[in-house]
Amino acid sequence: MQTLTFTTSPLACMLSGGATNLRRPQPIKNKVAPSCRHQTYQSLRHDKVEVFKSLESWASEHVVSLLKPAERCWQPSEFLPEATRPDNDFMDEVRALRERTNGLPDDYFVVLVGDMVTEEALPTYQSALNSLVGVRDETGASPSPWATWIRAWTAEENRHGDLLRSYLYLSGRVDMLMIDRTVQYLIGAGMDHSKWENDPYLGFVFTSFQERATFVSHSNTARLAKEGGDPILAKICGTIAADEKRHENAYVRIIEKLLEIDPNETMVAIGKMLRGKILMPAHLMYDGRDPHLFQHFAHVAHRIGVYTPNDYTGVLESLIGRWRLEKLQGLRDNGKCEQEFVCSLPRRIKTLKAFTDKKAKEGFEGIKFNWIFNKK
């Protein structure tokens, strides 16, 4: 899991309600029927818990099956200089790594560090998933397919931060002390997932968008690494992106199934998640000095093309299409309201693109990052 990175741009901050030192425009006014507004939602109904209980066999076949056994998974050591080789050979590999990274700009390392820090806060994300009623791991070692997925997903994701951190350390391009402090601050601060209301419908909508956005972001860091002359780092980021794509597929399948058996409540959950202030997994990022570190990191990611408003719109369009939301039938009035809102959201965002592109160039000039030795 990475930076939602669902929304890492000035547009993201505007739509998600995240803090920013830019003057934000008024929120988009939802042009929907009056009956859609001020809709009262229950935090969790008993029958939702029963839905997930009834889906355990399905989850074993269609969700848990997407996991890979450890012996078939790549491991961080496969991409790094081999420390057991003779000293001269090992140091030659490290020097080659450093030479490859010389062609990458500081801005790129700001984004790569932000991605790594977000990945390293994995304990927070496992805790968030375990807050969801009906799927949480009740014992810490529950054999239920939902608990099995949460633990094994965490284990697979754990490799991402480990690998990126090791590569960054060996590159010599970043201040690892400041980075390590940032990770500790972030894990200690946690993540506000109160909008999930302990509801697995809402939680899995969030993770569907999150994993898609993370896939896009890592794919773009891979592209930039290749263009900058580091094919090994490009392979690393691309390999991580492939993991995120597989994980996205699991969460998207869950929502697909819920839309099949409980379309109205699932559509309401999708709409509610997108209407609310979606707080990014790393929105509490802090290095001990910069209180707006996440916004500054997000700005750089937007500016160098790692995650832009176009990417955000693409995430929305991809999931709207995958879930066939425009053609969804059998909805009640509240579900129809959310269907109309969600399906029109990409178009609404595109109308703001010119504004956010302009804002991306304003307000953040001269920001220094402790991660890169207080350079701009």
N, C-alpha and C positions, 0 to 999 in steps of 0.2 A: 504494500500500500504506500502510496506516495501522497503528494500534494494535490488535493482535489482542486487539489488539484483537480478537483471539480471546477474550482474557479480560482485561478491565480492571475488576476489582472485587475486594472481599475474597474472594468466592467464587473468582474467577479465581486469586488468589494461592494460595488453599488447594489448589485442584485442580491447579494447574500447578507447585506447589512453589516459587513465587516468594517472595522475602524479604518479610517484613512485620513491623511492630512489634506486631501483634496476637498474642495467644496462639492458635495454631491448634489445632483439634481433631485427633484421630487421623485418619489417612487412611481413606477409605471402604474397608471390607474387601470384596474381591470375592468374592461367593458363587458360585463356579464350581467345576466338578469338579476334583479334585486334578490330573488330567492337564493342566489349563490352566496351572498354576502353574509357575514356574521354567522356562518354555518357552525352549529355546535357539533363537536366531534367527541365521541367517547374515547377515553384513552386506551381501553382494551376491553373487548367483550369476551365472555367465556367461550363462545363458539369459535373465536379466532384461535384460542388455545387448542380446541378440539380439532380444528382444521390441520394444525401442524402435527398433532398426534396421529391423525389419520394418514398423513403424508409420509410417515417414517419409511415405509417400504419403498415408496417412490423416491425419496431422498437417497436411500442407499443405492438405488440403481442409476439415478440421473444426476446426483450432486456429488456424493462421496466418490463415485467412480471417476470423477475428473481429477482426483488427487493422484499423485505419483508416489510410489514407495521410495524410501530414502535411497535405496541402491540404484534407482533409475534417475534420481535427481542430480542435477549439476551441483557442485559444491564450490564455495569461494576459492579454495586453494587451487583449483584447476585453472584459474585465470591469473594467478599471481606468480611472481618469481619464486622458484623452488628453493626454500631455505636450507634444505638438506644437501644441496649441491656444494661442491668445494667453494671456499670463500670467494675466489676470483670469479668463478662462474656466476655465483649469486649476485655479486656486485655488478657484474657486466649486465645482468638482466635488469637490475634496478636502474643502472645508468641508461639503458635503452628505454625503459619506461619513462624516465624523466625527460629524455630527449623527445619522445613522442608527444609529451604534454606541452612542450615549449611553444607549439604552434597554436595552442588554445588560449583565448583571451581571459582576462580576470573575470569578466561578466559571466562567462561560461562556468567558471569554478564557483561563483556565488550561487548559481542555480543548482549545480551538482551537489554542493554542500547542503543547500536547502532541501533537496530531494533526500539526501542521505539522513539528515537530521529527522525528517518526517518518518522515514522508514524505521529509524532507530527507536521511535516512540511506540513500538509495537505492543508493549504491555498495556498501554492505554486502550488500544483498539480491541484487544482480546477482552479486556474488562467491559468495554462497551457492548460487544456482541453478547457477552454473558449477562447483560442486564435485560435481554429480551425474553419476556415471559413465553414459555412454551418451547423454546429451543435452547435455553441456557444449559450449561453443564452443571447439573445439580450437585454432583459429588466431587468434581475435579478429575474424574476418570470414568465418567458415564459412558456406557457402550451405545447410547442412542446415536443415530446417524447425525443428528444436528450437532450434538456435543463433539462427536468424532470429527465432523467437518471443521468446527471452530478451532479445535486443538491442532489438527493437521494443517489447516490454512495458516495458522500462526507459525507453525514450524517451517513451512515453505517460505513464507514471507520473511522469516528471520534471516535468511541467507542474503537478502537484498542489502540491508544496511551493513551487514558484516563485510560484504565484498566491496561496496562503495567506500566504506570507511578505510579499509586496508589500502585500496588504490590511492585514495586521497592522501593518506599518510605517506606512502612511498613516493608520491609525486613531489613532495616538498614545496608545493605551491600554496599551501593553506596553513593557517595557524590552528593546529590540532588542540591546543589547550582551550582556546575560545570555543572551538566546535564541541569539544567534550562537555564544557560547561553548558552550552546551549542544549545539548541532549539531556543533561541532568535537569536543567530548568524545565524543559518541555515535559518530560515524564512526570516530574513533580507537580507541574501545573495541571496536567490532565487534559481533558477535552469535554466541552459542554455538549452533551448529546441529549439534553432534556427534551428537545423537540421530538425525539423518538418516542417518548412516553412509554418506554419499555415495550413497545408494540412491534412485533417482528414484521408486520406489513410495512411500517414506516422505516424500520431499520434496514430491511433488505432493499427497499427503494433507494435509500441513501447509498448502500454499498454497491448497488448496480451502477449508479452514476459515478461513484468514487473510483471503482476499478476501471471503468472505461476511460475516465479522465487521466488516471495514472498511466494506463497503457499509452495514451496519446503523448503524454509528457515524456515518458522514458523513450518512446520511439523518436521524438524530436531531439532529445539529448544524444541519442545514438547517431542520428543524421549529422548533427553538428560536430560530433567527435570525428566522424569519418571525414567530413569536409575539412576539419582542422588538422588532419594528419595523424590521428591516433586510431588505427583500426582495431586494436585490442579493446580500448575503452568503448568504441562503437559496438563491438561484439558484446561486451558486458551489459551495456544499457539495452541493447536489443534483446538479450537473453532475459533480462529482468522484465522487459516489456511483454515478452511471450508468456511469462508466468502471470502477469497481470491480466492478459487477454484470457487466459484459461480460467482464472478466478472470476473475471467478469462474466464469463459464460455460465458459471455456476449460479451466481446471483441473479442473472437475467432469466435463467431457467426457472428459478423459484418464483419470480414475479409473473412469468408466463403461465405457470401452473395456477397461481392464485387468480390471475385474470380469467382463467378457464373455469374455475370452480366457484369463485366469489368475485365476479367482475366489478360490481358496484363498489364494494368496500375497498377493493384494490385500486380502482380508479380514483376514489376519494383520497386514498393514502398518497398516490403519486402527486395529485394536485396539491394536497396539503404540504407535502415536503417541498415542492417547488415554489409555493406561495410564501412559505416561511423564511425566516432568516437562517439560511443554511450556513452553519459555522464549520469552517474547514478543519480537518484533523489537526493541523499544526497552527491554528489561529492564535494560540497562546505562546508561540515561539518567542524566546527572549534569550539574550546572551549576557545579561547582567548590565547592559549599558543602553541598548536601543529599545525603547518601549514600543516602537512601530516596526520591529524587525520583519514580521511576516509581510506587512504591506510593502516594505522596501524590497524584499526578496521577490514578491509577486510582481512588482513593477519590472524588475530586471527580466524575469521569466517571460513577461509579455513583450518587452522591448526586443529581446534577442530571438523571439519566435519559438520558445519552448511551450508556452501555453497562452493562447490569445483568445480574443472574443470569437474569432472564427472557429477555433478549436472547441470552445464552449458550446457554440451553436451546433457544431458537428456532433458533439456528444448527445445533445438533446435530440437532434434529428435521427441519429442512429438508433436510439432506444425507442423513440416514438414509432419508428418504422419496424424495429424488431418486435415490439409488442403489438403492432398493428392497432394502435390506439384510435386512429381516425375511423377505423371500421368497426370498433367495438360496439356490440349490440347488447340489449337487455339492461340498460342502465336506468336508474331512477333519476329524479330531477337533480339531486345533488351530484350524482355521478356524471350526468350530462354537462353540468356546469364546469366540473373539473376537466372533463374531456375537451370542452371548447377552450378553456384557458390553456391547458398544457399544449394542445396541438397548435395554438396560435403563438406560443411563446417564442419559437425561433424567429418568426417574422418580426415580432416586437423587438427582439434583441438586435436584429439586423438594422432596424431603423436607428438604433443608438450607436452603431458602430463608428460612424464619422466622429461623433462626440467623444467616444472613449478613446479612439485613436489619437485625437488631439490632446486629451487629458493625459495619455500615456507619456507624452513628451513634456508635460508640465509638472511642476511641484516636487520632483524628486531629483533635480539636478544637484550634483555634488555630494550625494550620499556616500558615506564611507562605511565599509564593512570590516568589522574586526576579524571576520573569517579569513580575509585576504590581507592581513597585517595593516588594517586601517587605511587601505587604498580605496579609491573611488571605483 
